[in-house]
Amino acid sequence: MESTSKIYIAGHRGLVGSAIVRKLKAEGYNRLLLKTRNELDLLRQDQVERFFREEQPEYVFLAAAKVGGIHANNTYPAQFLYENMMIEANIIHAAYQSGVRKLLFLGSSCIYPKMAPQPLKEEYLLTGALEPTNEAYAVAKIAGMKLAEFYSKQYGVNFISAMPTNLYGPGDNYDLNNSHVLPALIRKFHEARETGAPFVEIWGTGKPRREFLYVDDLADACFFLMQNYNEIPFVNVGMGEDIAIGELALLVREIVGFEGELKYDTGKPDGTPRKLLDVSRLSSLGWQAKTSLREGIAKTYEHYRQNL
């Protein structure tokens, strides 16, 4: 991938896509193809194929997706499955048709079976039942990754896939109805501090363990893979360490400066008991995350405060 290459970042306004744009610009890449939803509807095959035919991107970062937390996934499973599968299929097929030199598909660690051994190795894919609360999203991401894999096998294209762990950072979604746990905690603690609330409610028991990766570290990993990885097997991207949700809540409370109590709503679902990625495949290639969880949350909270 050269600095003069035409690069399409699908989903450039999202958490992941915007971080990839920041990384590429910082590395001196200026021929970036960035289209809003109003300019290019990725659910429309005719629009996507016309875009690729006219613009002829050489490289593609496929970061566009419909995303959300447990509540959103539970409430809109058909929408999550349909929209994500359409986006993936339209872009991957058009990339093949137009002769894209390389494509990177971004999946999700939710593709793994609910009760898979920990940490999660790439070979555990499709060895058991998925977590019911995000099954539709997981099925769509598995389909996208397999589509990239099979296009590579059948047509000889260079389409690779990366499976990031839970992400957070600048540009995250703080809507409490469909956000993920970390941005939801940041918003809850900030608003509780501002209003003088006596406590903050946490969904579930606080016992599940999760891994969190700062989104600019993911962008760095994506850039690294585009430059250095050309194999069909997908690659996990994560920190290689996890934290209990209860411990995470205490850390966010400290960074935000809220002094009230925590109350756990055990009537809400916990989701998967533990989700930690085995990142040895990526580590063996020479890449590791740089941002600690404390540092990343502090940066994210500062961005949240400045952009309320």
N, C-alpha and C positions, 0 to 999 in steps of 0.2 A: 504494500500500500504506500504510494508515493504522495508527497505533499500536494502534487498537482492533480491527484485523482478526484473524480466526481464521486461523492459519498452521500448516500441517502440514509438518513436516520429516521426510521418510522417511529412515530411517537415522541418527537423531539421536545414536546412541551411537558411530558410526564416526568416523574421522579428519575427514572433511569435514563430516558432519552436526553433530558436536559443536562445530565451529568456527562453523558457521552459527548454532547456538543461542547461542553466546557473543556473536556480533555482534548478533543481534536483541535479546537482553536488554540489551546495552550501549546500544542505540539506543532503548530504552524499550518494546519490544514484549513483552507479557506473556501474550497469549492464544495460546500455542503448544501445538499438539497433538503430543504425544510418546508414541509407543507402542513398547514392546519387542516382540521377536519372539514372546515367549510371549503377549502381549496381542493381537497382530495379525500373522498369518502372511501375508506379502506374496506368497507363492507360491499362495495360495488366493484365487481370484477372488471367491468368495462372501463371504469375510471382508472383502476390500478394498471391494467394492461396498457391503456393509452399513455399514462404517465411514464411507465418504463420504456415504451416505444419512442416517445418524444424526447425524454431526458437522458436516456442511456446511462444510468448510474453504473459505475464500475464496482463499487463495494456497497454493501447494505448491512446496516445494524437494525435488526428487527426487534425493536423494543416496544412497539405498540401493543396494547392489550387493554381489555376491560378488567380492572382489578378492584378488590375490596376486602374487607375483613370477614369474620365469621357471620355477622348479621347479614351483610349484603349477599354473601355466597349462599346462605340458607334461604334467603327470600327470593332471589332471582336466578336460580340455577340454570333454567333454560336459556336465559339471556346471556349468562356467562359462557355457557357451552357454545351457543350459536355464534355470538359475536367474535369470540376468540378464534374459533375454528375458521370462520370466514376470513378474518384478517390474515391469519397464517397461510391459509391455502392460496388466497389471492396473491400475496406478496411473493411467496416461494415459487409459485408457478410462473408468475410474470418475470421474476428474476432469472429463472431457467430459460424462458422464451427469449429474453432480450440479451442473454449472454453475459450476465453479471459475473465478474471474476471471482468474487468471494462473498459469502453471506454468513452472518452470525445471528443465530436465533437465540433469543433469551427466554429461557423457561422459568421454572420455579422449583424449589425444594419440596413443594407439596405433592410432587409427582410420586413420591415414595410411599410404599404401604404404611398404614397407620402403625402397625406393630413390628416393623422391620428392625433388625438389630441396630444398635447405635455404636459408633457413628455410622452414618448412612454412606455406604459405598455405591458407586455408579452401577455395579452389577446387581444391586438389590431391586432395580426397577422391574415392575410387573411380577413380583414374587409373592404378592398378597393383596388383601383388600385395602382400598384407599380410605382415608379419613372421611366419613360421611358429610361433615360440615363444609368441606370444600371439594367434594368429588367432581362436580361439573367443571370447575376451573382446572383441576388436576388432569382430568381426561383430555381437555382441550390442549393443555400444555404438552402432554405425552404425545398427542396426535401431531402437534407442530414439530416436536423434536424428531419423531419417527418420519415425518414427511421430509424434513431436511436430510435425514439419514438415507432414506430410500431414493431420493432424487440423486444423492451423491453416488449411491451404489448403481442405480440403473443408468444414469446419464453421464456419470463421470465428472459432475460439477464439484466445486469446493464449497460446500455448505456445512458449517460446523454449528455446534450448539453448546451453550453454557447454562448451567443450572445454579443460579444464585440462591443463597439463603435469604432469610428475612432482611429487608432493606429499610434504611431510613436516611434522612438527610434533607438538605435544602430542597424546597419544592414538594414536600410530602403532602398528603391529604389529611386534613385535620377534622373532617366531618365525622362526628361521633357515630353517625348511622352506618358509615361504610369504610371507616379508616382502620388501619392495622393497630396493633396494641401500643407500639411505642409512640407514634404521633398522638394517639388518643390520650395516653398518659400525660404527655407534655401539655396538651390543651387542658385536660382536667385539672392538673396541678396549678397551671398558670391562672386559670379562671378562679380556682378556689383561693389562691393567694390574693388575687385582686379583690375578691368579694368578701374575704374574711370567713369563708366557710369552715365549719369545724372538722369536716372529714371529706375524704374523696372515696368514691365507690370504685372497687376493682372487680371486673367480671371474673367469675370462676373462683377457684380455690387458691390461686397464686402458686400452685405447686408445679405445673408444667414448666419444662425447661426449653428455652429457645436460644437460637444463635442469631446475632444481629451484625450486619455488615454495613458500614458507612458507604453511601451510594457512590461517592467519588472514588472509593477504592474499587468498587465494581467496575466503574468506567475505566479505571487504570488496567484492570484485569482484562476487560474486553479489548482494549487497545493492544495489550500484550498478546492475546490470543489471535487477533487479526494479523499480527506481525509474525507470530512464531508457531502457530498450531494449525496443522492441515490434515488432521486425522478424522475419521468418521465417529468414533466413540465420543459421547458428550463428556463435559468436564464440570465437576462441582466447583463452585466459587463461594468461599466463606472464610470465617475467621479461624475455624478449628476449635472453638471453645464456646460454651453456652452459659446461660444464667437462668435461674428460676424467675418466673414472672413477679413473684413477691419481692425478690431481691432487686429486680429491675425497677419496680415501683419505688422502692426506698431510694435507689440511686437517682431516679428522675426527681423525686421529692426534694432531695438534697440539692441538686443542681438548680432547680427552679426556686428553691427557698421557701417552700410551703412547710408550715410547722404543725399542721393538724394531723388527725388520725387517718388510718386506712381502714376501710370496711370492705369485706369480701362478699359479693353477691354469689353464693354458691348455687343458686338456681340457674345461673347462666352457664353455658357449656365451656369446658376447658379446651376442647379440641385434642389434638395429638398429645400424648403424655410428654414426649421428648422429641426434639428434632435438631440433630447436630450432624453436619456434613463431614464426611471424610474428605479432606482436601489434599491428600497425599499425591494424587495424580497431577494437580496443578502445581503443588510445591516442587515436585520432581522436575518440572519444566523451568523452575526458577522464579516463580512469582509468589509473593506473600502480601497479605494486607498490612497497611501501615498505621491505620487510625484506631486507637484504643476506643472501647465503648464509652468511657467517661469523656474523652476528648470529643468524640463524634456527637454525643448527646449535647454537650455544651455548645458546639458549633451550630447544631440544629436548632437548639432553643434560642440562640442569639438571632438566627435567621428568622425564626418564627416571630420573635418580639419586634424585629425591624419591619416585618411585612404583614402585620395584623390587618 
